[in-house]
Amino acid sequence: MAPEDDPQVAWLSGLLNEEPRIAAQEEFGTELVRRVRVWIGGLDDRGVSSAWRLRFRLDEPAGLEGLEATDVDPGDLAWQLNFELQATDDDALIVEAEDVWLLPTDSVSMGGRRLDNPREMLVAELGRASKLYPRLETALEDTQPTRLELNTARAYQFLREFRPALVEQGFAVEAPEWWDQPTMRLGARLRIESGEHETDTGPGSGETQAARLGLDAAGAVCVGYLGRRARADPVRV
């Protein structure tokens, strides 16, 4: 079988041949790159002992305050999961992924701290994180991954289900400031329509975070953002 006809054969041929290149058809080239990056991430298990770590920053969609005046479904809003490198001994020392790809490939001094192979580290750590959050494999298909776009349901799922696991494994995850403040008066209101009655939840309730994200598992949701409201259809992950 010719190397260009099979991704596994192409990969092995590239490792064994003297020429540092891999012949691959365009149709499976992206998949080959993704698999290799995940594999490399598994080999380089840096963990919490490294001087630098991968940091995720989830930015909420812009223009939420004016959502009520539009026909936009809150479930379709785009949340940006940004990638960064952060010094483990100084939370304020952060290098955004866009800047990582502008840095030298070997090493650089950032804030008096040495950062070796920043590009390789970013990709390797994304590969390691993808084992916990498989949706990151989509970002690894990019030649220079910087962020991952999520809809509202997936953003909520990331915060609730995957964020704790990532933090436990040594990654840093910055959520919107209101996520860890259940008693904060968000002005959010959840209305679950079941027959002729509705249920409102006050600040600090378990559903407040879901309401703030525009989610509902049972019926229609009314989201109040600091006194503003927007109607959304049920959202499924």
Residue frames as qw, qx, qy, qz and C-alpha x, y, z in Angstrom:
[[0.000, 0.887, 0.461, 0.000, 0.00, 0.00, 0.00],
 [0.390, 0.521, -0.028, 0.759, 1.35, 3.42, -0.95],
 [0.293, -0.240, -0.515, 0.769, 2.00, 5.74, 2.03],
 [0.161, 0.004, -0.048, -0.986, -0.17, 8.49, 0.61],
 [0.519, -0.247, -0.618, -0.537, -3.19, 6.14, 0.56],
 [0.696, -0.511, -0.504, 0.029, -3.28, 5.38, 4.28],
 [0.181, -0.894, 0.186, -0.366, -2.59, 7.74, 7.22],
 [0.798, -0.531, 0.283, 0.033, -0.95, 5.09, 9.40],
 [0.853, 0.200, 0.206, 0.436, 1.35, 3.94, 6.60],
 [0.304, 0.820, -0.006, 0.485, 2.17, 7.57, 5.81],
 [0.446, -0.841, 0.220, -0.212, 3.08, 8.24, 9.45],
 [0.871, -0.315, 0.316, 0.206, 5.32, 5.18, 9.75],
 [0.728, 0.468, 0.171, 0.471, 6.98, 5.95, 6.42],
 [0.069, 0.909, -0.084, 0.402, 7.68, 9.48, 7.56],
 [0.630, -0.716, 0.297, -0.059, 9.33, 8.20, 10.74],
 [0.872, -0.133, 0.384, 0.274, 11.49, 5.65, 8.94],
 [0.639, 0.642, 0.160, 0.392, 12.49, 7.60, 5.85],
 [0.544, -0.154, -0.085, 0.820, 15.48, 9.93, 5.85],
 [0.030, 0.400, 0.262, 0.878, 13.50, 12.77, 4.30],
 [0.022, -0.247, -0.646, 0.722, 11.71, 14.77, 7.06],
 [0.443, 0.117, -0.118, -0.881, 8.33, 14.92, 5.36],
 [0.412, 0.193, 0.867, -0.202, 5.18, 12.83, 5.13],
 [0.210, -0.007, -0.608, -0.766, 3.31, 12.19, 1.90],
 [0.170, 0.373, 0.828, -0.383, -0.41, 12.23, 2.60],
 [0.029, 0.523, 0.621, 0.582, -3.60, 12.94, 0.71],
 [0.118, -0.304, 0.136, -0.935, -5.40, 16.12, 1.68],
 [0.655, -0.387, -0.392, -0.517, -8.52, 14.20, 2.68],
 [0.821, -0.468, -0.314, 0.090, -6.83, 12.59, 5.68],
 [0.482, 0.394, -0.313, 0.717, -3.95, 14.99, 6.29],
 [0.312, -0.587, 0.165, -0.729, -5.89, 16.98, 8.91],
 [0.893, -0.374, -0.083, -0.235, -6.86, 13.84, 10.77],
 [0.840, 0.131, -0.304, 0.431, -3.24, 12.66, 10.74],
 [0.184, 0.505, -0.301, 0.788, -2.06, 15.96, 12.25],
 [0.598, -0.541, 0.069, -0.587, -4.72, 15.77, 14.97],
 [0.960, -0.213, -0.181, -0.002, -3.76, 12.22, 15.94],
 [0.676, 0.279, -0.326, 0.599, -0.07, 13.04, 16.07],
 [0.072, -0.569, 0.248, -0.781, -0.69, 16.06, 18.29],
 [0.788, -0.464, 0.010, -0.404, -2.81, 14.02, 20.71],
 [0.939, -0.001, -0.245, 0.243, -0.08, 11.36, 20.77],
 [0.426, 0.429, -0.325, 0.727, 2.63, 13.91, 21.50],
 [0.392, -0.595, 0.145, -0.686, 0.48, 15.37, 24.26],
 [0.925, -0.330, -0.110, -0.150, 0.30, 11.93, 25.86],
 [0.804, 0.170, -0.292, 0.489, 4.09, 11.58, 25.81],
 [0.234, 0.343, -0.287, 0.863, 4.70, 14.96, 27.42],
 [0.504, -0.665, -0.541, -0.105, 2.72, 14.62, 30.65],
 [0.221, 0.505, -0.308, 0.775, 3.88, 17.82, 32.31],
 [0.517, -0.562, -0.629, 0.142, 1.30, 17.96, 35.07],
 [0.270, -0.944, -0.166, -0.091, 1.32, 20.47, 37.93],
 [0.711, -0.477, 0.099, 0.507, 5.12, 20.34, 38.48],
 [0.535, 0.441, 0.266, 0.669, 5.91, 22.43, 35.40],
 [0.212, -0.302, -0.164, 0.915, 6.81, 26.10, 35.68],
 [0.337, 0.147, -0.237, -0.899, 4.09, 26.81, 33.12],
 [0.334, 0.280, 0.885, -0.163, 0.64, 25.37, 32.60],
 [0.028, -0.334, -0.636, -0.695, -2.14, 25.54, 30.06],
 [0.136, 0.341, 0.505, -0.781, -4.91, 27.96, 31.00],
 [0.058, 0.495, 0.738, 0.455, -8.41, 28.10, 29.55],
 [0.077, 0.272, 0.283, -0.917, -10.40, 31.35, 29.64],
 [0.141, 0.533, 0.803, 0.226, -14.08, 31.18, 28.80],
 [0.041, 0.148, 0.013, -0.988, -15.37, 34.51, 27.53],
 [0.349, 0.553, 0.702, -0.283, -19.10, 35.05, 27.42],
 [0.391, 0.550, 0.516, 0.528, -20.66, 36.45, 24.24],
 [0.124, -0.102, -0.060, 0.985, -20.53, 40.17, 23.64],
 [0.318, -0.161, -0.308, -0.882, -23.75, 42.15, 23.67],
 [0.245, -0.322, -0.905, 0.131, -25.65, 40.10, 26.24],
 [0.030, 0.387, 0.453, -0.802, -27.16, 43.24, 27.76],
 [0.379, 0.342, -0.172, -0.843, -28.89, 44.10, 24.51],
 [0.042, 0.012, 0.974, 0.224, -30.07, 40.58, 23.79],
 [0.265, 0.491, 0.717, -0.417, -33.67, 41.35, 24.64],
 [0.339, 0.679, -0.010, -0.651, -33.94, 43.74, 21.71],
 [0.245, 0.423, -0.741, -0.461, -32.95, 41.09, 19.18],
 [0.906, 0.052, -0.079, -0.413, -34.33, 37.85, 17.83],
 [0.390, 0.478, -0.776, 0.129, -31.13, 35.97, 18.63],
 [0.888, -0.339, -0.279, -0.137, -31.62, 32.67, 20.44],
 [0.353, -0.794, 0.472, -0.151, -29.38, 32.69, 23.56],
 [0.894, -0.146, 0.420, 0.061, -28.61, 29.05, 22.86],
 [0.772, 0.536, 0.149, 0.307, -26.93, 30.03, 19.59],
 [0.061, -0.969, 0.238, -0.028, -24.58, 32.61, 21.07],
 [0.795, 0.371, -0.357, 0.322, -20.85, 32.02, 20.61],
 [0.598, -0.775, 0.198, 0.040, -18.71, 31.57, 23.71],
 [0.561, 0.672, -0.451, 0.177, -14.94, 31.69, 23.21],
 [0.866, -0.467, 0.099, 0.148, -12.75, 29.20, 25.06],
 [0.331, 0.865, -0.355, 0.123, -9.34, 30.86, 24.77],
 [0.926, -0.098, -0.171, 0.321, -6.00, 29.08, 25.25],
 [0.006, -0.911, 0.310, -0.271, -3.13, 30.59, 27.25],
 [0.743, 0.040, -0.511, 0.430, 0.08, 29.63, 29.02],
 [0.393, -0.844, 0.037, -0.364, 0.31, 30.72, 32.65],
 [0.282, 0.450, -0.707, 0.467, 3.23, 30.70, 35.09],
 [0.650, -0.395, -0.648, -0.024, 2.42, 28.34, 37.95],
 [0.487, -0.359, -0.444, 0.661, 3.99, 30.64, 40.56],
 [0.016, 0.318, 0.056, -0.946, 2.48, 33.88, 39.24],
 [0.379, 0.550, 0.741, -0.068, -1.15, 33.82, 38.11],
 [0.213, 0.860, 0.080, -0.457, -0.76, 37.28, 36.57],
 [0.078, -0.538, 0.661, 0.517, 1.93, 36.11, 34.15],
 [0.705, 0.389, 0.573, -0.154, -0.04, 34.92, 31.12],
 [0.032, -0.350, 0.609, 0.711, 0.85, 34.43, 27.47],
 [0.713, 0.396, 0.256, -0.519, -2.13, 34.22, 25.12],
 [0.784, 0.129, 0.566, 0.218, -2.05, 31.57, 22.41],
 [0.511, 0.845, 0.118, 0.102, -1.97, 34.20, 19.66],
 [0.059, -0.906, 0.419, -0.033, 1.29, 35.48, 21.14],
 [0.760, -0.313, 0.561, 0.101, 2.69, 31.98, 21.63],
 [0.787, 0.423, 0.381, 0.238, 2.75, 31.47, 17.87],
 [0.307, 0.922, -0.106, 0.210, 4.76, 34.69, 17.50],
 [0.510, -0.751, 0.419, 0.028, 7.43, 33.59, 19.99],
 [0.242, 0.567, -0.775, -0.138, 10.69, 31.85, 19.06],
 [0.867, -0.028, -0.416, -0.271, 10.41, 28.09, 18.76],
 [0.614, 0.144, -0.666, 0.398, 13.15, 27.26, 21.28],
 [0.448, -0.533, -0.554, 0.457, 12.96, 29.40, 24.41],
 [0.049, 0.670, 0.104, 0.734, 12.14, 32.88, 25.60],
 [0.249, -0.164, -0.612, 0.733, 12.20, 34.86, 28.84],
 [0.273, -0.621, -0.454, -0.577, 8.78, 36.05, 30.02],
 [0.508, -0.777, -0.011, -0.372, 8.55, 38.18, 33.16],
 [0.173, -0.683, 0.669, -0.235, 11.94, 36.93, 34.29],
 [0.759, -0.106, 0.619, -0.172, 10.91, 33.30, 33.80],
 [0.017, 0.344, -0.798, -0.495, 12.24, 30.96, 31.15],
 [0.777, 0.308, 0.323, -0.444, 9.66, 29.46, 28.81],
 [0.222, -0.329, 0.826, 0.401, 11.08, 26.59, 26.77],
 [0.009, -0.126, -0.872, -0.473, 9.51, 25.50, 23.48],
 [0.341, 0.218, 0.395, -0.825, 6.28, 27.48, 24.01],
 [0.609, 0.218, -0.379, -0.662, 4.62, 26.25, 20.80],
 [0.493, 0.074, -0.866, -0.035, 5.33, 22.61, 21.53],
 [0.009, -0.092, -0.768, 0.633, 4.14, 23.03, 25.09],
 [0.480, 0.189, 0.116, -0.848, 0.86, 24.62, 24.00],
 [0.677, 0.177, -0.535, -0.473, 0.11, 21.82, 21.54],
 [0.395, 0.081, -0.889, 0.215, 1.26, 19.08, 23.92],
 [0.124, 0.112, 0.657, -0.736, -0.86, 20.40, 26.78],
 [0.604, 0.186, -0.088, -0.770, -3.89, 20.74, 24.49],
 [0.617, 0.143, -0.741, -0.222, -3.37, 17.11, 23.53],
 [0.207, -0.022, -0.855, 0.475, -3.23, 16.11, 27.18],
 [0.320, 0.165, 0.393, -0.846, -6.32, 18.17, 27.98],
 [0.582, 0.143, -0.438, -0.670, -8.22, 16.63, 25.06],
 [0.372, -0.032, -0.925, 0.069, -8.20, 13.32, 26.91],
 [0.000, -0.334, -0.690, 0.642, -10.38, 14.99, 29.53],
 [0.383, 0.646, 0.243, -0.614, -12.32, 17.26, 27.16],
 [0.608, 0.159, 0.669, 0.397, -12.47, 15.53, 23.74],
 [0.366, 0.873, 0.321, -0.013, -13.98, 18.57, 22.02],
 [0.211, -0.828, 0.330, 0.402, -10.50, 20.12, 22.10],
 [0.628, 0.002, 0.653, 0.424, -9.53, 17.73, 19.32],
 [0.415, 0.810, 0.388, 0.143, -11.34, 20.10, 16.97],
 [0.079, -0.969, 0.180, 0.148, -8.96, 22.90, 17.93],
 [0.573, -0.454, 0.591, 0.341, -5.98, 20.61, 17.36],
 [0.679, 0.478, 0.493, 0.261, -6.95, 20.38, 13.71],
 [0.199, 0.979, -0.027, 0.023, -5.78, 23.99, 13.30],
 [0.731, 0.372, -0.261, 0.508, -2.13, 24.56, 12.47],
 [0.207, 0.244, -0.419, 0.850, -1.97, 27.27, 15.14],
 [0.396, -0.612, -0.675, -0.113, -4.75, 26.62, 17.69],
 [0.087, 0.284, -0.286, 0.911, -5.76, 29.64, 19.76],
 [0.430, -0.001, 0.435, -0.791, -9.35, 29.08, 20.87],
 [0.026, -0.245, -0.950, -0.194, -12.44, 26.90, 20.63],
 [0.372, -0.140, -0.071, -0.915, -15.90, 28.30, 19.93],
 [0.038, -0.241, -0.946, 0.214, -18.78, 26.85, 21.94],
 [0.324, -0.527, -0.423, -0.662, -22.51, 27.41, 21.86],
 [0.415, -0.550, 0.282, -0.668, -24.37, 28.15, 25.08],
 [0.943, -0.238, -0.039, -0.231, -25.21, 24.56, 25.92],
 [0.862, 0.196, -0.289, 0.367, -21.63, 23.39, 25.41],
 [0.128, 0.586, -0.376, 0.707, -20.26, 26.31, 27.43],
 [0.665, -0.481, 0.207, -0.533, -22.51, 25.30, 30.33],
 [0.992, -0.038, -0.123, 0.005, -21.46, 21.68, 29.93],
 [0.605, 0.450, -0.385, 0.532, -17.79, 22.68, 29.93],
 [0.146, -0.580, 0.385, -0.702, -18.12, 24.71, 33.14],
 [0.767, -0.360, 0.202, -0.491, -20.19, 22.18, 35.00],
 [0.997, -0.016, 0.063, -0.037, -18.71, 18.86, 33.87],
 [0.831, 0.356, -0.120, 0.409, -15.22, 19.37, 32.46],
 [0.044, 0.833, -0.276, 0.477, -13.81, 22.35, 34.33],
 [0.683, -0.619, 0.332, -0.202, -13.42, 20.47, 37.65],
 [0.962, 0.026, 0.183, 0.201, -11.62, 17.57, 35.97],
 [0.576, 0.662, -0.093, 0.471, -9.24, 19.89, 34.12],
 [0.209, -0.827, 0.312, -0.418, -8.38, 21.84, 37.28],
 [0.869, -0.411, 0.267, -0.075, -7.76, 18.59, 39.15],
 [0.902, 0.189, 0.159, 0.353, -5.20, 17.60, 36.51],
 [0.533, -0.386, 0.085, 0.749, -3.23, 20.83, 36.85],
 [0.233, 0.469, 0.425, 0.738, -4.83, 23.00, 34.18],
 [0.011, 0.326, 0.350, -0.878, -6.09, 26.48, 34.99],
 [0.042, 0.532, 0.723, 0.439, -9.63, 27.43, 33.98],
 [0.037, 0.188, 0.255, -0.948, -11.06, 30.93, 34.28],
 [0.063, 0.586, 0.794, 0.151, -14.84, 31.03, 34.20],
 [0.072, -0.676, -0.207, -0.704, -17.02, 34.14, 33.95],
 [0.052, 0.309, -0.558, 0.768, -16.84, 36.01, 37.26],
 [0.628, -0.226, 0.137, -0.732, -20.44, 35.19, 38.17],
 [0.754, 0.050, -0.626, -0.192, -20.05, 31.40, 37.83],
 [0.538, -0.049, -0.715, 0.444, -18.50, 30.83, 41.26],
 [0.087, -0.022, 0.403, -0.911, -20.79, 33.29, 43.03],
 [0.170, -0.404, -0.866, -0.240, -24.13, 31.50, 43.42],
 [0.159, -0.672, -0.565, 0.451, -25.40, 34.12, 45.87],
 [0.123, -0.200, 0.201, 0.951, -24.71, 36.98, 43.49],
 [0.438, 0.612, 0.480, -0.450, -27.92, 38.72, 42.40],
 [0.340, -0.041, 0.652, 0.676, -27.72, 38.13, 38.68],
 [0.443, 0.369, 0.015, -0.817, -31.19, 39.29, 37.85],
 [0.270, 0.126, -0.867, -0.400, -31.66, 35.87, 36.29],
 [0.630, 0.041, 0.423, -0.649, -34.98, 34.17, 36.36],
 [0.061, 0.093, -0.949, -0.294, -35.85, 30.65, 35.35],
 [0.653, 0.121, 0.218, -0.715, -39.35, 29.80, 34.30],
 [0.066, -0.060, 0.978, 0.189, -40.19, 26.18, 33.79],
 [0.594, 0.082, -0.096, -0.794, -43.44, 25.87, 31.97],
 [0.079, -0.043, -0.996, -0.007, -45.33, 22.73, 32.86],
 [0.051, -0.626, -0.778, -0.004, -49.01, 22.89, 32.19],
 [0.035, -0.872, -0.291, -0.391, -50.41, 26.12, 33.59],
 [0.532, -0.831, 0.007, 0.163, -47.89, 26.85, 36.32],
 [0.566, 0.648, -0.297, 0.414, -44.40, 28.26, 36.35],
 [0.758, -0.550, -0.148, 0.319, -41.57, 28.16, 38.88],
 [0.228, 0.892, -0.232, 0.313, -39.23, 31.07, 39.55],
 [0.830, -0.203, -0.267, 0.445, -35.83, 30.52, 41.13],
 [0.194, -0.980, 0.046, 0.006, -34.19, 33.12, 43.30],
 [0.279, 0.770, -0.538, 0.198, -30.53, 34.03, 43.65],
 [0.269, -0.490, 0.784, -0.270, -28.35, 31.23, 44.95],
 [0.883, 0.097, 0.329, -0.321, -30.54, 28.42, 43.66],
 [0.635, -0.165, 0.672, 0.343, -29.07, 25.51, 41.75],
 [0.561, 0.589, 0.527, 0.245, -30.73, 26.64, 38.54],
 [0.007, -0.921, -0.003, 0.389, -29.38, 30.19, 38.63],
 [0.291, -0.483, 0.611, 0.555, -26.25, 29.33, 36.65],
 [0.375, 0.295, 0.811, 0.338, -28.25, 27.49, 34.03],
 [0.196, 0.866, 0.446, -0.116, -30.64, 30.41, 33.75],
 [0.146, -0.814, 0.230, 0.513, -27.74, 32.84, 33.38],
 [0.271, -0.263, 0.754, 0.538, -26.52, 30.75, 30.45],
 [0.547, 0.272, -0.237, -0.755, -29.93, 30.59, 28.84],
 [0.287, 0.107, -0.942, -0.136, -30.40, 26.87, 29.47],
 [0.659, -0.121, 0.358, -0.650, -33.34, 24.77, 30.53],
 [0.008, 0.141, -0.981, -0.133, -33.80, 21.03, 30.61],
 [0.209, 0.373, 0.856, -0.289, -37.54, 21.02, 31.17],
 [0.288, 0.786, 0.547, -0.024, -39.19, 23.83, 29.29],
 [0.336, 0.799, 0.101, 0.489, -38.91, 27.44, 28.18],
 [0.588, -0.349, -0.255, 0.684, -36.34, 29.70, 29.81],
 [0.084, 0.954, 0.114, 0.264, -36.49, 33.41, 30.51],
 [0.704, -0.075, -0.199, 0.678, -33.04, 34.81, 31.14],
 [0.111, -0.985, -0.126, -0.047, -32.68, 38.08, 32.99],
 [0.682, 0.146, -0.134, 0.704, -29.37, 39.85, 32.62],
 [0.215, -0.175, -0.287, 0.917, -29.20, 42.58, 35.25],
 [0.307, 0.481, 0.395, -0.720, -32.88, 43.23, 34.85],
 [0.443, 0.414, -0.439, -0.663, -33.03, 42.52, 31.10],
 [0.712, 0.054, 0.668, -0.208, -34.86, 39.50, 29.74],
 [0.352, 0.403, -0.638, -0.554, -34.66, 37.38, 26.64],
 [0.880, 0.056, 0.268, -0.389, -36.83, 34.50, 25.55],
 [0.117, 0.485, -0.836, -0.229, -35.07, 31.26, 24.58],
 [0.888, 0.020, -0.299, -0.349, -36.22, 27.89, 23.38],
 [0.855, -0.430, 0.289, 0.022, -35.04, 24.77, 25.24],
 [0.325, 0.741, -0.584, -0.058, -31.39, 24.01, 24.56],
 [0.982, -0.154, 0.112, 0.003, -29.92, 20.56, 24.39],
 [0.292, -0.689, 0.599, 0.286, -26.25, 19.63, 24.58]]
